[in-house]
Amino acid sequence: MSQIRVNDLSFTYEGSFEPVFEHTSFSIDTCWKLGFIGRNGKGKTTFLRLLSGKYPYTGTIDTQTVFDYFPYHISPEDRQRPAAEFAETLKPLTEEWRIICELNLLGLSADILYRPFSTLSFGEQTKLMLALLFSGENDFLLIDEPTNHLDQTGRDSVKTYLAKKKGFILVSHDRDLLDTCIDHVLVLNRHTIEVQAGNFSSWWENKRKKDQFAQSENEKHRKEIARLKSAASQVKQWAEKSEESKIGFDPIKDPGHGSKRAYIGAKTKKMQNRVKQMEERIAREIEQKHGLLQDIEAPVQLKIMPLTHEKTTLIAADNYSFQYQHTDRPLIQSLSFSIQQGDRVILNGTNGCGKSSLIRAVLQKLEPAPSINWTESGSLRTASGLIVSYVNQDTSFLRGNLKAFCEQKGLPEPIFCALLRQLDMERSQFLKPMEEYSEGQKKKVLLAASLLTPAHLYIWDEPLNYIDIFSRMQIENLILTCRPTMLVVEHDTSFREKIGTKTIEL
């Protein structure tokens, strides 16, 4: 057991004026199962890379620990080779039997080591990299969002696996995963960093109580300041009147007033001193309470603009089958379902079962594309004039600045940027090219565009990948409040349970 001591850490990306970390200090233990939580763009991945020695920084990170990082960067050449051939490069001196033992714990057989990496599913690739990660000895492991793009079965197996391990930092926005796998929390708040024992739910409950107390204290503080300001204003008025009475007399008409001048002057000075003391007390009160609310998460209530369609049924499938050309069997077979106005439908199934393909088929009915590489049977019908707002799981196409993006999508830029601010994206990001955004920030761009698009149906394909926990809660509240009609592919268990009204199993 050893410690990692971070002392006075400061780091700013080259060309940026906004520090990611500024005089940051804390300590963590290498035997912990540490969950790392924070808003998108606050520096979670950056900190892991600082630990790994990827960037120069000021301050110190004092440790004798050897770090290893997930996900591994696998070159295009290695992706065409079996993992058994490049594992030595990723984990030098690690014996193959150790990797096989970890694969068994993840429910995979050893033959996966001898298949080309590119032929493995998302879930198999993730599990293989985790097996490589944990096959080493005495490493402290840095695990960055291992469940993105995994189906529920894959998430459950990763969750069960990590729950039996220790000695890692886990960056994740999956509340269920964090509750199962961690025993300490490292949180990047708005202006501070805190380390706390427990899982996500225990930390969140403590934070909720702390925020309530801070808000209560702040209200008392505001009332006290208002009282002091009122008293100071009154005394100041008295002092001004006294000053006027001191100098505003006629010595001929009121020859006895001169004897009172010294008394009035002393009284005025006393009142002025009292005003000064009150003003100083107000300043001390403000300084004392400064930062009381700086870390409170008070998510802004988001809005959406759903349209009402004249038809009750928006989408209907009857014995629908879908098959890509040059494949042996249908990807989707004999599927029947309907989506009514007001439904929030969760499209559920394992990776590769056809969830995104079904969405693609629905979109094709609305805006036919010239090239189709699949065949269909049965029927898949959409209501006439149906308007859909679509969020793609892929963000790689985002290029250029927000202004050009808004012009392309026909979105009002000021309102769009205001919505991104409500999702806690910093204004400093608005001038950057989107290719420099974190994956979470890119997803927020797509979600904001969808929220600003009036539609009868909102189709979101894995919208929460990389999205921080606080923004997920915002989106949940939005959906439960505005009740748009939705077709959603999402593997976040908490999110699905809260917003879904029906499920289509593939």
N, C-alpha and C positions, 0 to 999 in steps of 0.2 A: 504494500500500500504506500502511495506517495501522493504528493500534492502538486497542483499546477497553480502557481502564484502569478497573477497578472497585476503589475504595478505601474500606474501612471501611463497606461497604454494610449497612444494617440496615432491615428492613421487617417490620411486623406488621399483619395485617388488623384493621380496626376492630372492636372488640368481642371480639377474641381475646387471650389471654394468652400464646400460643405464638408466638415470632418465627419467621418463615419464613427470614429471613437475619439474622445477627447479627455485625457487625464483619467482614464478608467482603471479601477482597481477592484479585484475580487480574488477569491481562492476557491478551487474545487478539488475534490478527491478523485483519484484514478480508479477507485473501486466502485464509484457511484454508477447508477444507471440514470444518466442526466438528460432530461428533456430540455430542449432549447426553444424558447418561444419568443415571438416578436412580430411586429408588423412587417409587411413586405418592404424591402429596401432599407431596413434598420441595421443590417450588417451581420446577419446570422451566418450566411455562407462566407462572407468576408472574414469573419472571425475564425472559422474553421481553416481557411486558407492561410491566415496569419499564423495559426498554430503549426501548420504544415510547412511554414517557411517560404510561402509563395511570394510574399510582398515584404518590402522593408517597412519598418515602423519605428517610432520612438517609444521610450519606456522599456519595460522588461517583461518577458514571459519566462519565469524561472521554473524549470522542470528538467528532469533527467529522462522523461518519458519519450518513447518512440511512437509517433503517430502514423496511422494509416487511414486513408480517406475513401469513402464510398459516395458516389459511384466511381469506379475506375474509368480512366480514359482508355478506351480500346480503339486502336488505330483501324482505319479502313482495311489495311492488309490483315490484321489479326482477326477482324470480324469474319473473314473468309476461312479462318483456320479453326480447328478444335481448341478448346481451352487448355487441354493437356499440353499443347505445344507452346503456349505463351504464358502459362501459369507461373513458370519459373521467373519470368521477367517481372510479373506483378508481386509475387511473394517468394523472393529468393530464399533458398535453403528450407523451404517448406516441403515436407514429404507428402507424396500423393495420397497416402492412406489417411492422413489428417483431413484432407479436402473431402475424401469419400465419406468419412465419418460425419462431417458437417452436412454434406448433401443428404445423407440418410436422415438426419434430424429434420431436414427441410422437406422430407418426403420424396426425394428424387433419387434415382438409381445412378450408379457410377457411369453408365454409358453416355450420360449427357456431356461428360468431359471429352468425348471423342466425336461429337457431332460439331459441324461448323457453327460457330457462334451466331452467325447471321440467320441460321435456320431455326433458332430457338425463339419461343414466344417471349413477350415482355416479362411474364411471370418467371419463366425458366431462366432468362438472362439475369433478372434481379436476384433470384435464389442462388444461382451459380456465383455471382459476385459476392453475395453475403457469405457463402461457404468459403470462398477464397479469403475474404476479409477476416473471418473468425478462425481460420486454420493456423494463423501465426501464433507465436507465443510472446507474452509480455508487451504487446502493443496496446495503446489506448486508441480506440476506434472512433472515427468521426463519420457519422452516418447522416447523409443529407437526403431527406425525403425519399425513403426506400419504397413507399407504397404508391407513388404516383403511377398512373396508368394500369394499376393492378385491379383485377376483379375482386369480388368479395372473398372467393375461395383463396386467392393469392394473398390478400391482406390478412386473412385469418391465420394462414400458415406462417407468414412473416411475424405476425403478432405473437403467436405461440412460441416461435423460435426465439425472438428477442426477449421475451419474458423470462427465459431461462438463462440469459446471459447477463454479464455485468462488465463494467469498465468501458463505457462509451458515452459519447454525446450524440443524442438523437435530435436532429432538426426535423420537425414534422408539424403539420397543421391538422392532423387527424386526431380528434379528441379521444376517440375510442382506443386508438393505438397508444397514445400517451398515458391514458389511465391504466392500461394493462402493463406497460413495459418499463415505466420509470419509477424511481424512488426519490429523486430530487429534481428541482426545476431551476433553470437559469433563464431569467426573463429580461429581455431588452424592453424596458418601459419607454415612455416618450422621452424622458430626460434622465433616467437613472437605470442602474442594473441591480437586480436583486437575485439572491440565491436562497432557496427555501427547500426544506424537506417535504416530501409528499409527491402526489401525482398532479395531473392538471386540474381535476375537479376540486381537490383540497386547496390548491393554490387559488383557483378562481373564487371559491367561497370566501377565503381569507381576503382576497382582493375586493370582493363585493362589500364585505363588512367594513374594510378599511376605507373604501371610497365613500360609503354612507357616512361614516364618522367624519371624514375630511369635509364632506359637503355640509354636514351639520355644524362643524366647527367654523367653517367658512361663513355660513349664514350668520352665526353669532358675531363673527369678526366684522362682517359688513355692517351689522346693526350698530356695533360699538363705534366703528369709524363714523357712521352717519350721526350718531349722538355727539361724538367729539367735534365733528365739523359744525354741527348746529350750535353747540355751546361756544366754540371758538368764534363763530360768526357773530353771535350775540355779544360776547365780550368785546370783540373788535368794534362793533357798533357803539357800545358804551364808551370805549376808549376814544373813538372819534368825536363823540358828543362832548366828552370832557375836554378834549383838546380844543374844540371850537369854543367852549365856554371860557377857556383860559385866555384865548387871544381875542375873542370877539366882544370886547367891552369898550365903552367910551370913558376914559379916565376923568373927564370933566363932569359928565352926568353921573358917574358911579365911582366917586373917589375912593370908596371903601373896598372896591373889588381887588385892588392891588394886593391887599393883605391876604387875600384868599388864593392868589396865583400860585404861590409855592405849594400850598396844600393840593390844589387841583393838578398841578404838574406832577407831584408825587403819586397821586391817585391814577393819573393817566399812564405814567410809567409802569406802575404796578399792573394795570390792566393790559398794557402792551406786552409786558413780560409774561402774563398769564396766557395771552394769545400765542406767543412764541412757544411757550411750554406745551400748549395743546397741539400746536402744529408739529412740534418735535415728537410728541407722543403718537400722533397719527402716523408720522413717518416710521417710527419704531414698530407700531402695530403692523403696518403694511410690510415692513422688512421681516418681521417675525413670522408672519404668515406667508411670506413669499414662497411660492412653490408648493403650497398646500395642495393645490388641485392640479399640479403639473403632470402627474402620472395617471389621472383619472381617465378611464376610457368611457367617453360619453358619445357613442356612435350616433351620427345624424340619421334620422329616419329617411330612408331612400324612397323614391317614388317611381312608379312605372305607369305607362299609358296604354292599358289594354283596350282594344276595340271590341264592340259587341257585334257579332255576326247574326244575320237574319236566320240562319240555320242552327238547330240545336246540335246536330252531329257535324263535327268538323272533319274528321278522318274516320274511314271505315275500311277494314280489311276482311275479306271473306275467302277462306281457304287459300290464302296467298302464299306462293312459293317464289323463291328468288335464287338464281344460280348464276355465278360468274362463268363467262365463256372459258373453255379449256379446263374446266374442273370436272371431277367425277360425279359429284352429287350436289343437290341444292344446299345452299348455306342456311336458308330459311325455308321451312316446309310446312304447308297446311296451317298457316297462322290466321287466326280470326280475332279481331278486336275492334273497338270503337273508342273514339275520343270525343266526349261531349263538352260543350262549353262549361267552364268551371272545373273540369278535371285537371288534376296535376298528376300526370302519369309517369311513373318510374319504369324505365326500360331496363330490365335486369337480365343478366346472363354472364357466362364466363367470357374471358378474353377470346376474341375470334369467333364468337357465336353469331355475329351479324348485327349487332346493335347499331353501329355507325353506318353499315350498309342499308339497314332499314330506313334510317334518317335520310340517307342519300337518295333512296328510292322515293320517299315522300317529297323531297325537294325537287326531284326530277319531274314529278307530276305537276308541280306549280310553275317551274321554269324549265321546260325541256331543253336539255343540252344536246348538241349535235352528235356527239359520240357516246354510245352506250355499249359497255362491254359485258352486259348481263342479259339474261332472259327471265321472263316472269310467267307465272300462271296464276289462275284465280283472279281476284280483283283487289285493287287498292285504290280507293276513291277519296278525293278531297273536295270539300265544299267549294262551290263556285265563288271566285273573288276572294278566296282566303289569303290573308296577308300574314306572313311568317317573319319573325325576328329570330335569326339563327346565330348561335355562338359555336364556332368550330373549336375542337380540342387542340388544333394545330395553331401555333402563334408565329411560325417561322416566316410567314409572308409579311409581317409588320416591318416596314422600312420607312425611313424619312421622319418628318416631324408631325406633331399633332395637327398643326394648321392644315397641311396637305391632306392628312387623313380625314379631317372633318369636311373639307371641300369635296373629297372623293365620295364620302358617305352622305353628303347633304345634311350635315349636322351643324347646329349653331355652336361655334367654337367657345364663346364665353360660358354657355350653359354646360357644354361638355366638360370643360376644364373645372367648372364649379362642382360637377358631379364627381370627377376624379378626386378633388379635394375632400369631398364628403367620404370617399373611400380611403382617405388618409394618404393620398399621394402628394408629396411635397411639390410646391410650386417650382422649385429649382429643376425638377424633372421635365417640365413642360417644354423647355428649350432644347433638350437633348434629342438626338435621333433615337427612335424607338428600338433600334437594334442594340442600343446600350442599356435598355431596361432589363431588370430582373424578369424571370418568367412570371412571377406573381404580378408585377406591374403590367406586363403585356396582357395578361388575362383580365386585369381590371380595365384596360382600354377596350377590349372586346365586350365585356359585360356592360360598361358604361354606354357604349354604342347601342347595345341591345335595349337597355333601359330607356334610351331616348327615342327609340323607334316604335311608334304606335303600331300594334299588331293584334290580330285575333288569337294567334298561337305563338308561344315562345318555345323554340326548340333549342335546348342547351346540351351540348355533347361534352361531358366531363368539365363543367365550368369551374369547379373548385380546385383543380390541380394547381398547386403552388400558391393558392390564395390563403392569406393569414386567417387565424382563428377569429379575430375580431370582425373582419370583413365578412366572413362566413355567417356570423351571427346577424350582422346587418342585413344580409341578403335573405336569411331565413325570416326575419321580422318583416321585410318588404313583402315577401311572397304571402305570408300569413295575413298581412294587413290588406293588400291590394287584390289578392286571390286571382291572378291571371291564369288563363288556360295554358298548360305547359306539357311538353314531352321532354323528359330529362334522362340523360345517362349520367349517373353519379354513383361512386362507390363509398362516399362518406356515410357511414351508418347513421350517425346522429342527424345529419341533414335529411337523409331519405325518410327517416322515421317521423321527422317533424313536418315536412312539407308535402309528402306524397298522399294522395287520396286513393290511388289504385296502382297496380303493378302489372306489367306485361312481361311474362317470363319467356325467354327465348332459349 
